[in-house]
Structures are given as structure tokens and as C-alpha cells.
């Protein structure tokens, strides 16, 4: 990777100008101007940068009332990363003018990378001073922690479901809201075009993925056949959340008309449910088999293909909210575990880690709130992109939080808490395909 040793600092106005110019059209066009367009590693880096830029833009709009030092650290950090990315993409075209149209406009940003890193460090120092000695509380922008008895009644709206998910993450609850409210109810309402009460789905789950783990409806192999007015399903579904405790299983099967959604009673003939060995016992997964099982079609035949993206988007937004809850719980835990007073170097590292996590927390929260708002406003195209970005940003923040908890090394720290957070981080991160699928999902939503 090409680096620069320049240390000149950028003004706020200059940074704002680059934040306006770096977007989902300019950066892909930059890659297409070189040989790098098909480089999967660079495409993933592109996705990360677009997420970081979106988070900074939301922070600047005031979607959350983040401290100025947090916004500056996030802003300088993502622009420095973008500068290094541009240098890597241009390669020798950066060293000499060979007619590439992006060299001139972005050469000042690349040259200022060192200065941006320095500015980000200064902002982190300021945050370190601000958070020293303070216990980090949960994010009140997501409201108070909802008791589990109120989860079902509060999960019907985008905002309410996010509050439930956040509560589940922050409290490390073993109650699984996600299978019913985050998956089954979302699929039912989208496919049936129903906004009514889904009380019959409170003990339900959604079975989509097969042995490959993919949520792509084009890869569904389970088959549905009609017998007059009734339907029967045969096939297997894997990684089905909370299937053993479900009364109802919504599943996707293929007909000549395309992938369709079906409602199956868990006790129906031909249904077999086998638990899978999982990392997180509080989020069980199962293999569900159907053998000529009676089913009821929901919505019209072939409808799933058109709404599957929206089902995944709503599900990933819920998972992102749970991840923000995990981040807040982890940051509160870290803030209560200072190193010994006499070790100045350990204290410096500790406050710097807290500061870095504060930046990630505010950025993740901004992405999540944007996704919730757009989903609530039913702005489907924008919501789809925002949901993908929220899941990437919140997953990254949750993974970073867990790594810091693992290295905390305090005798006062209950290792069971770190383990519980780590298992939940992995579950929320990997259930719908993991980072690789998430980044490709975002690029697909952006048409890149």
C-alpha cells in the first residue's frame, strides 16, 4: 500500500468537501479506471469505506448528539483510510500523471493522509480525557431497556423491534425475540401485505437457508406441490433459529411459479426437527426436514423473490440493534475495569481503547438510527442500503468490543460476561452469512 509522510492538517471545510465527493459513484468509478475492479479484497475495502463515510455524514447531521471530538476522530479516520485506498487503487498512476482523471482531484487527499491520521489521534486524546473516570452508560437514544414481558407488544414497528433487540443485547437475555419478531413476523407481513396483528406468530420461526447457508431465494431446493387447494412441502432447511420451541414454521419452497412462502405447523406430519451443535446455547439452531408436509401458502405464488431482500434488510436491522446493545454493555463493562493506578502506560492504553470504542459506538448508533428511520418511513430503496450499512458497521463495532474485552485482563472482570458477549457477537454477525456476505449485499444494494 502507498503511504505518505505528509503531516499538513485539513480544515473542517476541506474535509467536508471530500465527504461530499467520496460516494457510491465516485469510488467505484475510480476502481473501474484501473485494473482493480475485480479485486475482491479491494471491493470489501470499498464497502467498509462507504459504511464509514455514511456514519460520519449521519454524525454530522446530528442524528445522534455525538461529542465534537468523536465526530472529528471518525471523520479524519475514514478520510485517511479513503486516502490510502485511493493510493492503492491508483498505484503508479499516483506517482506520475498518466492521464487518469481521478489523480488530480484526489491527490491532495492522499497527500494529507498523514495529517489526517495525526488529527484523528489528537481527537482520540481529547476523548480519552473526556471519558477518564466515567462509567459509560447505555445509549439513551434507543430508549430505556424494555422488560421481556413487553417485548411482544413492542416489536411490531421498526423502532419498537429495534428497542427490543437493543434490550436483548444489552441484558444478554436468553429469550429469543429474533426468530419470531425479527424473522417470521417480518416475512409474513411483507409477503401477505398484512399490517395486522401477528399474535399467532409469537412462537414462530422462519426457515430459509439450506445446507449452503445462503439466504438467496434462487438457491432454494425445497419443493412445494399442490394437491387441489392444499400444498405439500418436501426438502430440508438448515440453521433455523429456535425451531424446537416454535409452534409455527414459515418456510420458503419452490414451485414452477418461483420461491413462495408457506406456513407449516411444527406438529404437522412429515416435520422433523434436529438440533445442531451451536456456539451459543441461548440462540439454538436446527435442521428442519419436510416430507410431503401439509402447508398453507402465504400471499401469492412466487412472491418471495420480490421481497426477500426486504426480509433480510429488516432482519439485519434488528441484529444491528442487538449489536449496539452488546457494544454498550461491553463499553460499560470496560469502563469499570481500569488498570492499576501506578501503571501510567497501561492507563494510557486503557483510556485510548475506551476512546476508540466511543468512536465506534457513536458511528454504529448513527448508522442504526438512520436504518430505523428509513424503514419506518417505508423508503424501501434507501432503507435497503441503510440496513446493509448498519449491519456492517454494528457488526464491526461489536467484534472490536469483544476483542478489547478479551484483552482487558482485570481480576475484577467476570469472564462469563465476556464469553456471553462473544457468543452473541458471533451469532449476530454470522447468522445471515457473515462479513463476506454482508459486504457483497451492500455492494449489490448500491448497484456496484
PyMOL commands that set and color helices and strands:
alter all, ss='L'
color gray80, all
select helices_A, chain A and resi 12-21+26-32+35-38+40-61+68-90+92-95+101-111+113-131+140-142+148-154+158-171+178-192+199-201+217-219+304-335+344-376+380-406+415-430+434-445
alter helices_A, ss='H'
color red, helices_A
select strands_A, chain A and resi 204-207+223-227+230-241+248-255+258-265+271-275+285-298
alter strands_A, ss='S'
color yellow, strands_A
deselect
rebuild
show_as cartoon
